[in-house]
Amino acid sequence: MKYDNGGFDAEHLLQALHTLENERINSGDSQLNQFAGFVYGSGFEAQPDLLQQVAALIPVIGNSSATLAAVKDLSVFFAVMQKLNIEHPETFEQLPVDVDSSLYLHKFCGGSGGVHIKPAVLVQNDWLEQHYFQRKLEGLPVSLLFLANGTEIEVVGFNEQWVNASTDMPFRYGGAVSHAVLSVAVQQQLLDAARQLTTQFDLLGLNSLDAIVRTTGTGIEQVYVLEINPRLSATVDLYNHSDGVLFECHMQACRYRQLAGASQLRDKYEAVSKAHAIVYTDIDVMLNTEMVWPDWVTDTPVQLSTPLKIVAGAPVCSVLAYADNAVAAKKVVLARVQQIKNLLQSTY
C-alpha cells in the first residue's frame, strides 16, 4: 500500500478495497464480506474523510471518522482541554509577534512518528491548515495505552517513550518501553485526562495519550498532555502478545462498548517489560541477499532477490528486548540498535 509521511495514498487504498469488493468467491459474496471489519492504525489522521469512505465499504472497527477529525482538529481538541482544565503546553495556530519563537515547536495536526515536528525558528510563521505552534517542554515523554467504551476506560499500560533525533528530524520517534515506573500522582493525572477526553470525544477501543512529565522546583510532578492518538498506536506492540486477547478487547469495546476482561491484561503482562526501537541508518547502506538478522529483529525488508540500497536517515528495521523491568529493557534495546547499526556498516 502506498504510504508517505502524510498517510495513505487515498486512491491506491480505495482501489485495493474496491478490488476486494468486486472479487466474487464461490458463494457469490464479495471478498470484503468475509471480513469482520477494518482495523486501522496511523495513516488517517490527516485525512479522516478517507476513513469515512472506507466505512462505506466495510465496517470500521475503531473510532469513527468524526471522532478522528475532532481529536485532530486544533481548534476543537485544545479548546476542549482548556474547558476541562487539562494541563497542556501553550498552543497557537499562529505565533504572536511578541513571543520568542525559539521556545516553540511547529507541528502538523495529522502527523505521526514525530517526523513532522520542527523548531518553530526554522518555519515561516504563516497560517497553514492543520499546522500549529506549541511551547517546547523539557521532561519525561510518556504515554498511556488504554481501552475505551465512550464513557469509561481501562488501563493497558503506562509507557516511556524516546526520540531518535537526526539533524532534519529532531523529534523522530525512537522507541518505547512498557510498564514504565511512574508515580501514583502521574498515573492519576494521565487517567483523569484519558477519562475526560474519552467522554468528550466518545473514544472507542484502543487509544493512547501522549504527555510530558515535568517536575517543579518543589518536587511536584505535573503532566502536560500533548495529544490523543485515537487509533492503534505503536505501543500496542508492547502488549499485544500472540494470544490475541488485547485485540479481542479492542473488538469488543468498538463493536459492543464492552470492557469486560480488559482489567486482567495488566496482571497478565505485568511480569515482563517489553521495549521496541526503530533502527535508522546513519549512512547509505546496501542490504545483500544473504543478510541474516538476529531473532530479536523485526520489520525487516522483504526477502531480497537483489541487493537493496537504503539511504541515510531511512528506517531499516525494529529491534525488541524483554526484561524484568522497564529500565533494563530499554538498556538492552538501545544496545541492540547499536549492534544493528554496526552490522549495517559492515555490509556496505
VOTI-545894 format. One record per residue (C-alpha): residue number from 0; x, y, z. Coordinates in Angstrom, 1 decimal. Each point is the difference from the previous one (the first is absolute). Layout:
BEGIN
NODE  drenmar    east   north      up
NODE      NUM       X       Y       Z
...
***
This chain:
BEGIN
NODE  drenmar    east   north      up
NODE        0     0.0     0.0     0.0
NODE        1     1.4     3.4    -1.0
NODE        2     0.8     2.1     3.1
NODE        3     1.9     3.1     0.8
NODE        4     0.4     2.3     3.0
NODE        5    -3.4     1.5    -0.6
NODE        6    -1.8    -3.4     0.1
NODE        7    -1.4    -2.4    -2.6
NODE        8    -0.3     0.7    -3.7
NODE        9    -3.8     0.3     0.0
NODE       10    -0.5    -1.1    -3.6
NODE       11     2.2    -3.0     0.5
NODE       12    -1.7    -1.1     3.2
NODE       13    -3.5     0.3    -1.3
NODE       14     1.0    -1.8    -3.2
NODE       15     1.2    -2.9     2.0
NODE       16    -3.2    -0.2     2.0
NODE       17    -2.2     0.4    -3.1
NODE       18     2.0    -2.9    -1.6
NODE       19    -0.8    -2.2     3.0
NODE       20    -3.7     1.1    -0.1
NODE       21    -0.3    -0.9    -3.7
NODE       22     1.8    -3.4     0.3
NODE       23    -2.7    -2.7     0.4
NODE       24     0.6    -3.2     1.8
NODE       25    -1.9    -3.3    -0.3
NODE       26    -3.0     1.2     2.0
NODE       27    -0.4     3.0    -2.2
NODE       28     0.9     2.4     2.8
NODE       29     2.8     2.6    -0.4
NODE       30     3.3    -0.6     1.7
NODE       31    -0.6     2.9     2.4
NODE       32    -3.0    -1.8     1.5
NODE       33     2.3    -2.7     1.3
NODE       34     1.6     2.5     2.5
NODE       35    -1.4     1.1     3.3
NODE       36     1.1     3.5    -0.6
NODE       37     2.9     2.4    -0.7
NODE       38     2.4     0.7     2.9
NODE       39     2.4     3.0    -0.5
NODE       40     3.1     1.5     1.5
NODE       41     1.8     3.2    -1.2
NODE       42    -0.7     1.3    -3.5
NODE       43    -3.4     1.7     0.3
NODE       44     0.6     2.9     2.4
NODE       45     0.7     2.4    -2.8
NODE       46    -3.0    -1.2    -2.1
NODE       47    -2.8    -1.2     2.2
NODE       48    -2.4     0.2    -3.0
NODE       49     1.9    -2.9    -1.5
NODE       50    -0.9    -2.1     3.0
NODE       51    -3.7     1.0    -0.6
NODE       52     0.4    -1.3    -3.6
NODE       53     1.4    -3.3     1.4
NODE       54    -2.9    -0.3     2.4
NODE       55    -2.4     0.2    -3.0
NODE       56     1.6    -3.3    -1.3
NODE       57     0.7    -1.9     3.2
NODE       58    -0.8     0.5     3.7
NODE       59     2.8     2.0     1.8
NODE       60     1.0    -1.6     3.3
NODE       61     1.4     3.0     1.8
NODE       62    -0.9     3.7     0.5
NODE       63    -2.2     1.5    -2.6
NODE       64     1.3     2.5    -2.6
NODE       65    -1.9     2.8     1.9
NODE       66     1.8    -0.9     3.2
NODE       67     3.3    -0.1    -1.8
NODE       68    -0.6     3.4    -1.6
NODE       69    -1.0     1.6     3.3
NODE       70     3.0    -1.3     2.0
NODE       71     2.4     1.2    -2.8
NODE       72    -1.7     3.4    -0.5
NODE       73     2.2     2.5     1.8
NODE       74    -2.9     2.4     0.8
NODE       75    -2.1    -2.7     1.4
NODE       76     2.4    -2.2     2.0
NODE       77     1.9     2.7     1.8
NODE       78    -3.2     1.9     0.7
NODE       79    -1.4    -3.1     1.7
NODE       80     3.1    -0.5     2.1
NODE       81    -0.2     3.7     1.0
NODE       82    -3.6    -0.5     1.0
NODE       83     0.8    -3.1     2.0
NODE       84     3.0     1.6     1.7
NODE       85     2.3    -2.7    -1.4
NODE       86     3.6     1.4     0.2
NODE       87     1.7     0.2    -3.5
NODE       88     2.7     2.1    -1.6
NODE       89    -0.9     3.4    -1.2
NODE       90    -1.3    -0.3    -3.6
NODE       91    -0.6     2.4    -2.8
NODE       92    -1.2    -0.3    -3.6
NODE       93     2.4     2.9    -0.7
NODE       94     2.7     1.4     2.3
NODE       95    -0.7     3.4     1.5
NODE       96     2.6     2.5    -1.2
NODE       97     1.2     0.7     3.6
NODE       98     1.0    -3.6     0.9
NODE       99     3.5    -1.6    -0.3
NODE      100    -0.4    -2.5    -2.8
NODE      101     3.0    -2.0     1.3
NODE      102    -2.2    -1.2     2.9
NODE      103    -2.5    -1.6    -2.4
NODE      104    -0.4    -3.0    -2.3
NODE      105    -1.8    -0.2    -3.3
NODE      106    -2.4    -3.0    -0.4
NODE      107    -2.4    -1.5    -2.5
NODE      108    -3.3    -1.1     1.4
NODE      109    -0.2    -3.1    -2.1
NODE      110     3.7    -1.0     0.4
NODE      111     1.3    -3.1     1.7
NODE      112     3.4    -1.4     1.0
NODE      113     1.4     3.4     1.0
NODE      114     1.4     0.6    -3.5
NODE      115    -2.2     3.0    -0.5
NODE      116     1.2     1.9     3.1
NODE      117     2.5     2.7    -0.5
NODE      118     1.3     3.0     2.0
NODE      119    -2.2     3.0    -0.7
NODE      120     3.0     2.2    -0.9
NODE      121     0.5    -2.1    -3.1
NODE      122    -3.5     0.5    -1.3
NODE      123    -1.5     3.1    -1.5
NODE      124    -2.8     1.2     2.3
NODE      125    -2.8    -0.1    -2.4
NODE      126    -3.4    -1.6     0.6
NODE      127    -0.3    -3.4    -1.6
NODE      128    -3.0    -2.3     0.3
NODE      129     0.6    -2.8     2.6
NODE      130     3.3     1.6     1.2
NODE      131     0.6     1.5     3.4
NODE      132     2.7     1.2     2.4
NODE      133     0.4    -1.4     3.5
NODE      134     2.2     0.9     2.9
NODE      135     3.0    -2.3     0.3
NODE      136     0.2    -1.8     3.4
NODE      137     2.9    -1.9     1.4
NODE      138    -0.9    -3.1     2.0
NODE      139    -0.7    -3.7    -0.2
NODE      140    -2.1    -1.1    -3.1
NODE      141    -2.6    -2.5     1.1
NODE      142    -3.2    -1.5    -1.4
NODE      143    -3.0    -1.8     1.4
NODE      144    -1.4    -2.9    -2.1
NODE      145    -3.7    -0.5     0.9
NODE      146    -3.2    -1.6    -1.1
NODE      147    -3.1     2.2    -0.2
NODE      148    -3.8    -0.6    -0.5
NODE      149    -1.0     3.6    -0.4
NODE      150    -0.5     0.7     3.7
NODE      151     2.4    -2.2     1.9
NODE      152     3.6    -1.1    -0.4
NODE      153     2.2    -2.8     1.1
NODE      154     3.8     0.2     0.2
NODE      155     2.1    -2.2    -2.2
NODE      156     3.3     1.5     1.0
NODE      157     2.2     3.0     0.8
NODE      158     2.9     0.5    -2.4
NODE      159     3.2     2.0    -0.3
NODE      160     0.9     1.3    -3.5
NODE      161     3.1     1.6    -1.5
NODE      162     1.1     1.6    -3.2
NODE      163     2.7    -1.0    -2.5
NODE      164     1.0     3.5    -1.1
NODE      165     1.6     0.9    -3.3
NODE      166     1.0     3.4    -1.4
NODE      167    -3.1     0.3    -2.1
NODE      168    -2.3    -1.8     2.4
NODE      169     0.9     0.8     3.6
NODE      170    -3.2    -1.6     1.4
NODE      171    -0.1    -3.1    -2.1
NODE      172    -1.5    -3.0     1.9
NODE      173     2.6    -2.2     1.5
NODE      174    -1.8    -2.6     2.0
NODE      175    -1.9    -0.8     3.2
NODE      176     0.0    -2.4     2.9
NODE      177    -2.9    -1.4     1.9
NODE      178    -0.7     0.1     3.8
NODE      179     1.8     3.2     0.5
NODE      180     0.4     0.8     3.7
NODE      181    -2.1     3.1     0.6
NODE      182    -1.2     1.5     3.3
NODE      183    -3.6    -0.4     1.1
NODE      184    -0.5     3.7    -0.5
NODE      185     1.2    -0.2    -3.6
NODE      186    -2.1    -3.1    -0.7
NODE      187    -3.1     1.7     1.4
NODE      188     0.5     3.1    -2.1
NODE      189     0.2    -2.1    -3.1
NODE      190    -3.0    -2.0     0.9
NODE      191    -2.1     3.1     0.8
NODE      192     0.9     1.6    -3.4
NODE      193    -0.8    -3.2    -1.9
NODE      194    -3.3    -0.4     1.7
NODE      195    -1.1     3.5    -0.7
NODE      196     1.1    -0.1    -3.6
NODE      197    -1.7    -3.4    -0.5
NODE      198    -3.3     1.4     1.1
NODE      199     0.4     3.3    -1.9
NODE      200     1.0    -1.7    -3.3
NODE      201    -1.8    -3.4     0.4
NODE      202     3.3    -1.9    -0.4
NODE      203    -0.3    -3.7    -0.7
NODE      204     2.5    -2.9     0.1
NODE      205     3.7     0.4     0.3
NODE      206     1.3     3.6     0.3
NODE      207     3.1     1.6     1.3
NODE      208     0.6     3.2     1.8
NODE      209     3.5     1.7    -0.4
NODE      210     1.3     2.3     2.6
NODE      211     3.0     1.6     1.6
NODE      212     0.7    -0.3     3.7
NODE      213     1.8     3.0     1.6
NODE      214     1.2     0.3     3.6
NODE      215    -0.3     3.5     1.6
NODE      216     2.6     1.5     2.2
NODE      217    -2.1    -1.1     3.0
NODE      218     0.0    -3.6    -1.2
NODE      219    -3.5    -0.1    -1.3
NODE      220    -0.5    -2.1    -3.2
NODE      221    -2.3     1.6    -2.6
NODE      222    -1.3    -1.8    -3.0
NODE      223    -0.4     2.1    -3.2
NODE      224    -2.2    -1.8    -2.6
NODE      225     1.3     0.3    -3.6
NODE      226    -2.5    -2.0    -2.0
NODE      227    -2.3    -2.9    -0.2
NODE      228     0.6    -2.7    -2.7
NODE      229    -3.5    -1.2    -0.6
NODE      230     1.0    -3.3    -1.6
NODE      231     2.4    -2.9     0.4
NODE      232     3.4     1.6     0.9
NODE      233     3.6    -1.3    -0.2
NODE      234    -0.2    -0.9     3.7
NODE      235    -2.7    -2.7    -0.6
NODE      236     3.0    -2.1    -1.1
NODE      237     1.3     0.1     3.6
NODE      238    -3.0    -1.9     1.3
NODE      239    -1.6    -1.8    -3.0
NODE      240     1.3    -3.5     0.6
NODE      241    -0.8    -2.9    -2.2
NODE      242    -3.1    -1.1     1.9
NODE      243    -2.0     2.8    -1.6
NODE      244    -1.7     1.0     3.3
NODE      245     0.7     3.7    -0.4
NODE      246    -1.2     0.1    -3.6
NODE      247    -3.2    -1.8     1.1
NODE      248    -0.5     2.6     2.7
NODE      249     0.3     2.7    -2.7
NODE      250    -2.6    -1.7    -2.1
NODE      251    -2.4    -0.3     3.0
NODE      252     0.4     3.6     1.0
NODE      253    -0.6     1.3    -3.5
NODE      254    -2.8    -2.3    -1.1
NODE      255    -1.9    -0.4     3.3
NODE      256     1.4     2.7     2.3
NODE      257     1.1    -2.7     2.5
NODE      258     3.1     0.1     2.0
NODE      259    -0.5    -3.4     1.7
NODE      260     3.3    -1.8     0.6
NODE      261     2.2     2.9    -0.9
NODE      262     1.0     0.5     3.6
NODE      263     1.8    -3.3     0.0
NODE      264     2.4     1.1    -2.6
NODE      265     2.4     1.8     2.3
NODE      266     0.3    -3.0     2.3
NODE      267     0.5    -2.2    -3.0
NODE      268     3.0     2.0    -1.3
NODE      269     1.3     1.4     3.2
NODE      270     2.8    -2.5     0.3
NODE      271     2.1     1.4    -2.8
NODE      272     0.8     3.3    -1.6
NODE      273     0.3     0.2    -3.8
NODE      274     1.9     2.6    -1.9
NODE      275     0.1     0.7    -3.7
NODE      276     2.1     2.5    -1.9
NODE      277     0.3     1.0    -3.7
NODE      278     3.4    -0.2    -1.6
NODE      279     0.8     2.8    -2.4
NODE      280     3.1    -0.2    -2.0
NODE      281     2.5     2.9     0.3
NODE      282     1.6    -0.7    -3.4
NODE      283    -1.0    -1.4    -3.3
NODE      284     0.0    -3.8     0.3
NODE      285    -0.4    -2.9    -2.4
NODE      286    -1.9    -3.1     1.3
NODE      287     1.2    -3.1    -1.8
NODE      288    -2.2    -3.0    -0.7
NODE      289     1.8    -2.2     2.6
NODE      290    -0.7     2.5     2.9
NODE      291    -0.6    -2.0     3.2
NODE      292    -1.9     1.8     2.8
NODE      293     0.1    -0.9     3.7
NODE      294    -3.3    -1.5     1.3
NODE      295    -0.8     3.2     1.9
NODE      296    -0.2     2.1    -3.2
NODE      297    -3.4     0.6    -1.7
NODE      298    -1.5     2.2    -2.7
NODE      299     2.9    -0.9    -2.3
NODE      300    -0.2     0.6    -3.8
NODE      301    -1.7    -2.9    -1.9
NODE      302     2.2    -2.8    -1.3
NODE      303     2.5     1.5    -2.4
NODE      304     0.6    -1.4    -3.5
NODE      305     2.4     2.8    -0.7
NODE      306     2.0     2.3     2.4
NODE      307    -2.0     2.9     1.4
NODE      308     1.4     3.4     0.6
NODE      309    -1.3     1.9     3.0
NODE      310     0.8     3.7     0.2
NODE      311     1.3     1.7     3.1
NODE      312    -2.7     1.0     2.4
NODE      313    -2.5    -2.7    -1.1
NODE      314    -1.4    -2.6     2.3
NODE      315     1.4    -3.5    -0.5
NODE      316    -1.6    -2.2     2.6
NODE      317    -1.2    -0.2     3.6
NODE      318     1.6    -1.7     2.9
NODE      319    -1.6    -1.6     3.1
NODE      320     1.1    -0.7     3.6
NODE      321    -1.6    -1.5     3.1
NODE      322     1.1     0.4     3.6
NODE      323    -1.3    -0.1     3.5
NODE      324    -0.5     3.8     0.1
NODE      325    -0.2     3.0    -2.4
NODE      326     3.4     1.3     0.8
NODE      327     1.7    -3.2    -0.9
NODE      328    -2.1    -0.6    -3.1
NODE      329     0.8     3.5    -1.3
NODE      330     3.7    -0.5     0.6
NODE      331     0.0    -3.3    -1.9
NODE      332    -2.0     1.3    -3.0
NODE      333     2.2     3.1    -0.4
NODE      334     3.1    -2.2     0.0
NODE      335    -1.6    -2.2    -2.7
NODE      336    -0.6     3.1    -2.1
NODE      337     3.7     0.7     0.0
NODE      338     0.7    -3.7    -0.8
NODE      339    -2.1     0.2    -3.1
NODE      340     1.6     3.3    -1.0
NODE      341     3.4    -1.6     0.2
NODE      342    -1.3    -3.0    -2.0
NODE      343    -1.3     2.4    -2.7
NODE      344     3.2     1.9    -0.3
NODE      345     2.0    -3.3    -0.4
NODE      346    -2.2    -1.0    -3.0
NODE      347     0.5     3.2    -2.0
***
